[in-house]
């Protein structure tokens, strides 16, 4: 077998049973640096070192089994090897154990176990664990919700340059919660992460520029940062780019550019973008009017609970626009919209009035059938 440029002395040490040399050989074969990448060779050398108690080899073997690299993916094997390394104080193994417990991967989901392992790793300075501990305190997973504790952990990771933590720290300062809002600090941390190419931070920084929070309103800067995030397939950034082109903010109004960005966001499942596309096809604004396409985009947004899309979908089924008239479908969407319209004051009592209008055209059997459609939709959403 071609062993490439592996130092013969290193191989001799590994063959004689030196665990550190065995782990180093495994790293060479797994990375393909200086030798052809060879997962069976990597696994074999890691295993020899791991069985001697070498913590890094145990961790590396866990990664191989967890990712299914050259072996069948096996979360139980990954857990077993991570656990061996973690008990020796290996921070990356502790972090990966935390991830597996948090996500219920190979074990029942257990936020308390996740918190314990993250804490062990975080106290050794592992930035990812510090960030994830912060998220647990933000979300109240396994711990009481506590924004100050979250902020403390985020700061530890952020000061190490962790972009996710920098963004999360910015969000705590930028949002209304237990910590006093401070857009200057939000701007500082968002910029740190954005300049590392972190898409969520690029989006958040853009919103500060668009709205003039903590900085002079600057649509050109907003466009630049939205565009940077959108290039990373960030759906919210794509949608906001569509809005800026729609409204002519920072750029000349351009319906085609707006449509293009809405479509990219909509195809990723962004409900407001789907609704806006539906409106365009419904009205023929910037496109050839097409009720079937309008119906299709409204349905996608409506299925995500978008109240105005639900109402417009109900109207289309009521009058048979884009589809055969279907009073049961109309009643269903008006009913769902009436239940979620509180957050859409512009709809007022329209959903309820139109639901009653549809109901006037139905007999008792149809009404029961339509109510069943509503229950089915809600059950799917809750699943």
N, C-alpha and C positions, 0 to 999 in steps of 0.2 A: 504494500500500500504506500502511496506517495504521502509522506509526512510533511511535505513542504519545507518551510524554513524553521521548523521547531528546533530549538537548541537541544542537541543530544544530551547535554548534562541535565537539562530539565526533565527530559523523558526518562533518563536513568534514575533520577531521584523519584519520579512518580512510580516507576516499575518497582523500586525498592520499598515503596509503601509510604513515601512522604506525602502526607495529606495536603499540605499547602501546594506542593508541585502538582498533585493530581487535580486540585481545583483550578490551578492556573492553566493546565492542559485543557480541562473542560471549557474554560473561558475562551481559549484560542479556537477550539473546534466549534463552539456555539456562535462565536462572532465571525468566524471565517477570516480572521486577521492573520495573514502569513501562511495560512493553510486553507484548502477547500473547506467550506462549512460542512460539518458532519455531525448530525444530531446523535446518531447512535454512539459515536466516539465520545461526544460531549457528555451524554447521559452516563456512559460507562465510567468515565473518570470522575464525574461528580459523585456518582453513587459510591465509588470506592472511598473517596474522601469523606462523604457524608456518613458512611457507616463507621468511620473512625471518630465521628463527633465534630467534624469541621463545620462550623456554623454557616459560613458563606456558601459552602458546597451544599449544605442542607437547604438553604434558601434557594440556590440556583436550581436544585433538583425540584423544589416546589414549583418554581416558575415554569420549568419544562412540563411538568405534569398538569399544571393549571392552564397553560396555553395550548397543550397538545402539540408540542414541537418535537417531531420525530417519534412520538409515542401517542397512544390513545389518550385524549383528554380525560383526566381523572381528578375530580375535585377532592376526593377523599385522600388520595396520595399527596396532593398539594397541601392540604390541611395538615396531614401528619408531618410532612417535612418542614413546613413553616413553623409548626408548633415546636418541633425540636430546636430549630434555630432561635425562635422567639424566646424560649426558656433560657437560652444562653445570652439573652440581651441583644439579639440582632434586630436593629431598629426597622430595617426594611421588611423583615419577616413579621414583626409585630404589626406594622402598618398593613401588610397584605392580609394578615389574619383579621384585623379590624374591618378591612374591606369585605371579606367573605362573610363575616357575621352581620355586617350592616346590610349587605345585599341578599342574605340568605342563600349563599352560593356553597353548596355541599353540606350546609348545616341549616337548621331552622333559623330564620332571622332573629337576631338577639342584639338589641341596641345596647344593653348593658355590657355584654361581652365586647362589642365593637368599641364602646367608650373606653373600657379597661385597656384594650390592646392599643388603641390610638394614643391613650394617655402615656403608656409605657414608651411608645415610640416618640411622642411629642416631647416628653421630658428629656429625651436624648437629642433633641433639636431637629427631628424629622419634620420638614416643612409641610409635606402633604398631610401628615397626621395632625399637625397643628391646625391646618386649614379645615380638615374634616371635623376636628373637635369643635372648632368655631361654628361650623354648620350644624352640628348636633345641638349646640346651645341656641342657635337661631331658630331651629325647627322644633325644639323640645323633644328630640328623639332620645329616650333613655335618661334624660335629665330635665329639670325644670327649664323653661325658656328663660334665657338670661343674656340680653344683648351686651352687657358690659363684659361678661366672661367670654362671650363670642369675640368681642372686639379685642380682648387681650390675646387670645390665641391667634386671631387673624394677624394682629400686629407682629407677633413673633415670626410668623411665616413670611409676612410681607417684607419685613426688614431683612430677610434672607433672599429677597428677590422673587418670591413665589408669586407669579402673576395672578393666579386664581384668588389667592388671599388678598392681594392688593385690590383686586376688583371687589371682593366681598367687603373689605374694610371701607372702600369707597361707597358701597351700597348702604352700609350702616349709617355713614355720615349723611348720605344723600336722601335717605328715606325718613319718613316720620315714624319713629318708634321711641323706645325708652331713652335713647341717646339723643341729646340735642342735635337738631339738624345743622349741618355745617357744610355748605356747598364748596367753600374754599378747600377744605380737607378732602371732600369727595373728589373734587377736580384733581387735586394733587395725586391721590392714589389711583384714580382711573387713568391718569396720564402715564403713571409708572407702568401699569399693566398694558395699556394700549400701545405704548412704544415697544413693548416686547412682542407685539402682534397678537395679543389676547383679544379675540373677537368681541366677547361680551363687554369688555372694558371699552373697546373702540365704539361700540354702540352707545354705552352709557355716557361716554365723553361727548359724543355727538349730540345726545339729548340735552346736555347742559348747555352746549353752544347754541342749539336751536332755540332753547327757552330762555337763555340769558341767566342761568342760575350759577352764581359764583364767578361769572365772567360776562363780559359784554356780549350781547346777542350777536352771533356771527354765523350766518347761513353758509358762507363759503367753508368755514371750518367744520360745520355740521355735515355738509355734503362730503367733505374729504374723509371724515372719520366714518360716516355711514358707508361710504364707498369701500373703505378698507375692510370693514366688517362684512359687507355684502359680498366682497370678493372671496370671503371664507364661507360663503353659503349661509350667512346669518339671516334667517327669515325676517326678523323684526327690522333689521337694517334695510333689507331689500324693500320692505313695505314702506318704511319712512322715506326712502329715496323716491319711491313712487309718489308719495304725498307731496314732496318738495317739487317734483316735476309737475304734478297736477296743479299745484297752487302757484307755481312760478316763484318759489322762494329761493333766492341765491342763484337761480338759473332761469332762463326764459321758460315759460310754461310750454310743456311738450307732452301732448297726450300720448304719443307713441312710446316715448321713454317711460312715462308713467305706467302704461299698460305692460310694458316689458318687465318692469320691476315688480308690479303687482303679480304678474303671472309667475315669476320665479318664487315669490313668497307664497303664493297660493298653492303652488304645486308641492310645497313643503308642508302644507296644512295650516297656513296662517289664516284664521277665520275672517279677519277684517279685510285681508287682501282678496279672499274668495268672494266676500260680499261686494267689494268694490268692482271686481270683474263682472259679477252678476249685474250690477247697476249699469255698467258700461254697455253690456250686450242688451240689457233690457231697454235702455234709452237710445242706443245707437250712437253714443258719444265716443267719437274717435274710432269707431268700428262699424261694420255693417250690422245693423240690428238683427239679433238672432235670439229669439225667445227660448229656443231649446238650450242654447249655451247658457243663457241667463239662468234658466231653471236648474241646470246642472251645477253651476257655481253657487247659486243660492242654497241648493240642497247640501253641498259640502259644508258651507258655513253653518247652515241650520242644524246639521247633525252634530255640530260642536256647541250648540246652545246659543248661537248668535241670534238675538231676538228680532232684529230688523230683517234678517234673512228669513227667519221663520215666518214673519208676517208677510213679506213679499211672496214667499213660496205659497202661503195660503191663498193670497190673491190670485196667483197664477192658476192654481188648481180650481179656484172658485169660478173663474171665467173661462178656463180652458185655453190658457196662453202658454205655448211651449209644450203642452201635454193635453191629453184628453181631459175635459172637465171632470173633476172627481170631488164631490162634496165631502166624502169621508176624509180624504187627504186634506182638504181645505180646513175642515173642523179640527183635525188632529193638529195641524200647524198653528192655527189660531189659538187653540187651547194651550199648547206648549208655550207659545209666545206670551199669552196672557199671564202665564205663571212666571215668566222671566223678564217681563217688560218693566219692572220697577227700576232697573238700571238704565232704562231708555225713556226718559221723560217725554221725548218728542212723540212717542207713540201714544201716550195718554191712554184713553179707554178704547182706542181703535181695535185692538185685538179682541176684547170682550164683545164689542158691538158686532164685529164681523163673525165671531164665533156664533153668536145668536142668529145672525143672518143666515149662516150655513145651516144651523140647527132647524130653522124654519122649513128647510127643504128636505128634512130627513124624517123617516118614520122611526119608531122605537127600536126596531131591529138594527137599523143602520146606526143609530146613536150608540147602541151597545157595542156594535162592531168598531166604530170609530174610537170609543173609549178604550177598547182593547188595543188599538193601534198606539194610543198614547202610553198605555202601560208597558207595552212591548218596547217602545222607544226608551222609556225611562229605565227599564230593566237593563237594556243593552248599555246605556250610559253608566249605570251603577256597577256593571260587571267589571 
